[in-house]
């Protein structure tokens, strides 16, 4: 049975759930970006910083809303999910808040900080070899096995209406703050992997700012959504590759695709060196450490991947900060 596609009403319902657990993530005006982009005084640039959250990324919003809406189904059973790392800590945080056992399937090469965060919220972790997963399907097999053998309920990191709606609460936060200041958005830059972050935000941004250009950003080596948008149908990549470990889904989710196709104006891809430059830029100008997946939307803006002519404000999503120190230092050199 297919699940219903998430709507803006679902996002609004999710907001009450998220507010019981989290305050809004900061929306930071970037004077440095306004100067860098040589914008006229009437225009502003804003960074939505999800690195501030307890899990260091946006993913716990979708996790919290999924958990709230599946409590009866879960009951005393464990929750199982696969994740590159950020949904792992997000659903683990939700499990801790709702006192549910969580079992995560993660790549053995995930950043240490993502393992540590996930365990800090009391989740159990099983690992797999991501380099051979396109051949073995081990990630899906392990997750399915946990469901079958241990009676777990599976939570998908992006292909689920409750996850999409929870993530979209961040978009409501952006809209509420900018409308409070009588501002409007002409351009919205956001990461796309499986599509859970962008789908939720696209619903909220399009509802509040109907003329906004919504721009999806992917790594050049993992640009399935760029190809999908061009083809008009979902395209799958067998071996997505990038330093952006959180943006390596094989394709966008079935639940995400109709929303992305309707609301996302364009999709652009960014090579890893430009993402590294964006990580260095935001660290030097704002003192913020970002993981590669978190900084890639900023990279698209800084490197002119999309035409930003217009009169409105620009919003760029910083989706997460979970990066190991050694890797971070190497990437920003």
FENHU-V922524 format. One record per backbone hydrogen bond with DSSP energy under -1.0 kcal/mol. CO is the residue of the C=O (numbers start at 1). NH is the residue of the N-H. E is the energy in kcal/mol with one decimal. If there is no record, write none. Layout:
BEGIN
co=CO nh=NH e=E
co=CO nh=NH e=E
END
This chain:
BEGIN
co=7 nh=11 e=-1.6
co=8 nh=12 e=-2.2
co=9 nh=13 e=-2.1
co=10 nh=14 e=-2.0
co=11 nh=15 e=-1.1
co=14 nh=18 e=-2.4
co=15 nh=19 e=-2.5
co=18 nh=21 e=-1.7
co=18 nh=22 e=-2.9
co=26 nh=49 e=-2.3
co=28 nh=47 e=-3.0
co=30 nh=34 e=-2.0
co=31 nh=35 e=-2.0
co=32 nh=36 e=-2.6
co=33 nh=37 e=-2.7
co=34 nh=39 e=-2.3
co=35 nh=38 e=-1.0
co=40 nh=43 e=-2.0
co=44 nh=314 e=-2.6
co=45 nh=30 e=-2.8
co=46 nh=316 e=-2.7
co=47 nh=28 e=-3.0
co=48 nh=318 e=-2.8
co=50 nh=53 e=-1.3
co=53 nh=56 e=-1.7
co=56 nh=321 e=-2.3
co=58 nh=61 e=-2.0
co=59 nh=63 e=-1.9
co=60 nh=64 e=-2.7
co=61 nh=65 e=-2.1
co=62 nh=66 e=-2.3
co=63 nh=67 e=-2.4
co=64 nh=68 e=-2.4
co=65 nh=69 e=-1.8
co=67 nh=70 e=-1.0
co=70 nh=74 e=-2.7
co=71 nh=75 e=-2.9
co=74 nh=77 e=-2.8
co=78 nh=153 e=-2.6
co=79 nh=103 e=-3.1
co=80 nh=155 e=-2.9
co=81 nh=105 e=-2.5
co=85 nh=89 e=-1.8
co=86 nh=90 e=-2.0
co=87 nh=91 e=-3.3
co=88 nh=92 e=-1.8
co=89 nh=93 e=-2.2
co=90 nh=94 e=-1.9
co=91 nh=95 e=-2.5
co=92 nh=96 e=-2.3
co=93 nh=97 e=-2.3
co=94 nh=98 e=-2.3
co=95 nh=100 e=-2.9
co=101 nh=79 e=-2.6
co=102 nh=124 e=-2.7
co=103 nh=81 e=-1.8
co=104 nh=126 e=-3.3
co=105 nh=83 e=-2.4
co=106 nh=128 e=-1.4
co=107 nh=110 e=-1.9
co=111 nh=115 e=-1.4
co=112 nh=116 e=-2.8
co=113 nh=117 e=-2.4
co=114 nh=118 e=-2.0
co=115 nh=119 e=-2.4
co=116 nh=120 e=-2.0
co=118 nh=123 e=-1.6
co=119 nh=122 e=-2.1
co=124 nh=104 e=-3.3
co=126 nh=106 e=-2.8
co=128 nh=108 e=-2.7
co=129 nh=132 e=-1.1
co=132 nh=135 e=-1.5
co=132 nh=136 e=-2.7
co=133 nh=137 e=-2.7
co=137 nh=141 e=-2.2
co=138 nh=142 e=-3.0
co=139 nh=143 e=-2.0
co=140 nh=144 e=-2.5
co=141 nh=145 e=-2.4
co=142 nh=146 e=-2.1
co=143 nh=147 e=-1.8
co=144 nh=148 e=-2.5
co=145 nh=149 e=-3.2
co=146 nh=150 e=-1.8
co=146 nh=152 e=-1.1
co=153 nh=80 e=-2.5
co=158 nh=160 e=-1.8
co=160 nh=164 e=-2.5
co=161 nh=165 e=-2.5
co=162 nh=166 e=-2.1
co=163 nh=167 e=-2.4
co=164 nh=168 e=-2.1
co=166 nh=169 e=-1.2
co=167 nh=170 e=-1.6
co=168 nh=172 e=-1.6
co=169 nh=173 e=-2.1
co=170 nh=174 e=-2.1
co=171 nh=175 e=-2.4
co=172 nh=176 e=-2.7
co=173 nh=177 e=-2.2
co=174 nh=178 e=-2.3
co=175 nh=179 e=-2.6
co=176 nh=180 e=-1.8
co=177 nh=181 e=-1.2
co=178 nh=183 e=-3.2
co=179 nh=182 e=-1.4
co=184 nh=313 e=-3.1
co=186 nh=213 e=-2.9
co=187 nh=315 e=-2.5
co=188 nh=215 e=-3.3
co=189 nh=317 e=-1.9
co=190 nh=217 e=-1.9
co=194 nh=253 e=-2.5
co=195 nh=199 e=-2.6
co=196 nh=200 e=-1.4
co=197 nh=201 e=-2.2
co=198 nh=202 e=-3.3
co=199 nh=203 e=-1.8
co=200 nh=204 e=-1.5
co=201 nh=205 e=-3.2
co=202 nh=206 e=-2.4
co=203 nh=207 e=-1.4
co=204 nh=208 e=-1.9
co=205 nh=209 e=-3.2
co=209 nh=212 e=-2.0
co=213 nh=188 e=-2.7
co=214 nh=265 e=-1.6
co=214 nh=266 e=-1.5
co=215 nh=190 e=-2.3
co=216 nh=268 e=-2.7
co=217 nh=192 e=-2.2
co=218 nh=270 e=-2.3
co=219 nh=222 e=-1.8
co=221 nh=241 e=-2.3
co=223 nh=227 e=-2.1
co=224 nh=228 e=-2.3
co=225 nh=229 e=-3.0
co=226 nh=230 e=-1.9
co=227 nh=231 e=-2.1
co=228 nh=232 e=-2.1
co=228 nh=233 e=-1.1
co=243 nh=245 e=-1.9
co=244 nh=247 e=-2.2
co=250 nh=237 e=-2.7
co=253 nh=257 e=-2.5
co=256 nh=260 e=-2.5
co=257 nh=261 e=-3.0
co=258 nh=262 e=-1.4
co=259 nh=263 e=-2.4
co=260 nh=264 e=-2.3
co=266 nh=216 e=-2.7
co=268 nh=218 e=-2.1
co=270 nh=220 e=-2.2
co=271 nh=274 e=-1.0
co=271 nh=275 e=-1.4
co=272 nh=276 e=-2.6
co=273 nh=277 e=-1.9
co=274 nh=278 e=-1.7
co=275 nh=279 e=-2.2
co=276 nh=280 e=-2.2
co=277 nh=281 e=-2.4
co=278 nh=282 e=-2.6
co=279 nh=283 e=-1.5
co=280 nh=284 e=-2.4
co=281 nh=285 e=-2.5
co=282 nh=286 e=-1.8
co=282 nh=288 e=-1.5
co=283 nh=287 e=-1.1
co=291 nh=295 e=-1.6
co=292 nh=296 e=-1.2
co=295 nh=299 e=-2.1
co=296 nh=300 e=-1.9
co=297 nh=301 e=-1.5
co=298 nh=302 e=-3.0
co=299 nh=303 e=-2.2
co=300 nh=305 e=-2.6
co=301 nh=304 e=-1.2
co=313 nh=186 e=-2.7
co=313 nh=187 e=-1.6
co=314 nh=46 e=-2.8
co=315 nh=189 e=-2.9
co=316 nh=48 e=-2.3
co=318 nh=50 e=-2.6
co=319 nh=58 e=-1.5
co=320 nh=291 e=-1.3
co=321 nh=323 e=-1.5
co=324 nh=328 e=-2.7
co=325 nh=329 e=-2.6
co=326 nh=330 e=-1.8
co=327 nh=331 e=-2.5
co=328 nh=332 e=-1.8
END
